[in-house]
Amino acid sequence: MEGQQIARTIIEQMGGKSKLFAMVKARQILLCDNGVQFSFSGSRKANKCRVTLDPAMDLYIFELLKVDGIRGTCEWVYKLEGVCWDMLIELFEKETGLYLSL
């Protein structure tokens, strides 16, 4: 139950499920250990985002991945540890070139 609450909190801190879907076509939202992962469209750099809570520091680990299902490849394109909740939107927008708000 705690993992679900962490995932919900992260989604809300990134603008909410509706905004993520409307702005970047977020889909396949998955609960991870202490976090959330989702696919998105529109960026040449990455197509998956994973945000996990580091409970020892009470900060996030922000990761972007590029997954190619046809080639069967997955590569990490960006990772930053020690991210505050209020940096999530700015970081996502800067690293993907996509916007989460108008």
Helices and strands as residue ranges (DSSP letters): H 2-13, H 17-24, E 27-32, E 35-39, E 48-54, E 59-68, E 73-83, G 85-87, H 88-96
